[in-house]
């Protein structure tokens, strides 16, 4: 996992009390939530980059995609 650092957040007493009552492992929850958010934002970045790439990509001649799909269905391989 590498070197660990401390991340802190302030929460209300009631929220902390309820989390303790429910035996919620706050450290694990925060770690998992942060990992999920990072993955989500990285994916969003990749999607945005792909959208920009698609905008600048040249158009394919009509029928190209249909031809590729038919080739795949018939067991041929496509080499672009």
C-alpha positions as CSV (number, residue, x, y, z in Angstrom):
1,X,0.0,0.0,0.0
2,X,2.9,2.3,0.5
3,X,3.4,5.1,3.0
4,X,0.3,6.1,4.8
5,X,-0.8,9.6,5.7
6,X,-3.5,10.9,8.0
7,X,-6.6,12.5,6.5
8,X,-9.1,14.1,8.9
9,X,-12.6,15.5,8.7
10,X,-14.9,17.1,11.2
11,X,-18.3,15.6,11.7
12,X,-21.1,16.4,14.1
13,X,-21.2,14.6,17.5
14,X,-24.5,12.9,16.6
15,X,-23.2,11.5,13.4
16,X,-20.1,10.1,15.1
17,X,-22.2,8.6,17.9
18,X,-24.5,6.9,15.4
19,X,-21.5,5.6,13.4
20,X,-20.0,4.2,16.6
21,X,-23.4,2.6,17.6
22,X,-23.5,0.9,14.2
23,X,-19.9,-0.1,14.5
24,X,-19.0,1.6,11.2
25,X,-15.2,1.5,10.5
26,X,-14.9,5.1,9.6
27,X,-11.3,4.8,8.4
28,X,-12.2,1.9,6.0
29,X,-15.3,3.7,4.8
30,X,-13.4,6.9,4.0
31,X,-10.6,5.0,2.3
32,X,-13.1,3.1,0.2
33,X,-15.1,6.2,-0.6
34,X,-12.0,8.1,-1.6
35,X,-10.8,5.2,-3.8
36,X,-14.2,5.1,-5.5
37,X,-14.3,8.8,-6.1
38,X,-10.8,8.8,-7.6
39,X,-11.7,5.9,-9.9
40,X,-14.8,7.7,-10.9
41,X,-13.0,11.0,-11.7
42,X,-10.2,9.2,-13.6
43,X,-12.8,7.4,-15.7
44,X,-14.6,10.7,-16.3
45,X,-11.3,12.2,-17.5
46,X,-10.8,9.3,-19.9
47,X,-14.3,9.6,-21.2
48,X,-13.8,13.3,-21.8
49,X,-10.5,12.7,-23.6
50,X,-12.2,10.1,-25.8
51,X,-15.0,12.4,-26.7
52,X,-12.4,15.0,-27.8
53,X,-10.6,12.4,-29.8
54,X,-13.8,11.3,-31.5
55,X,-14.6,14.9,-32.5
56,X,-11.2,15.3,-34.3
57,X,-11.1,11.8,-35.8
58,X,-11.8,11.6,-39.6
59,X,-15.2,10.2,-40.6
60,X,-15.2,6.6,-41.8
61,X,-16.6,5.9,-45.3
62,X,-20.2,4.8,-45.4
63,X,-20.6,1.1,-44.8
64,X,-17.3,0.6,-43.0
65,X,-18.8,-0.3,-39.6
66,X,-21.4,-2.6,-41.2
67,X,-18.6,-4.3,-43.1
68,X,-16.5,-4.8,-39.9
69,X,-19.5,-6.2,-38.0
70,X,-20.3,-8.6,-40.8
71,X,-16.7,-9.7,-40.9
72,X,-16.7,-10.4,-37.2
73,X,-19.9,-12.4,-37.3
74,X,-18.5,-14.5,-40.2
75,X,-15.3,-15.1,-38.3
76,X,-13.0,-12.9,-40.3
77,X,-10.6,-10.6,-38.5
78,X,-10.3,-6.9,-39.2
79,X,-7.0,-5.2,-39.5
80,X,-7.3,-1.5,-39.7
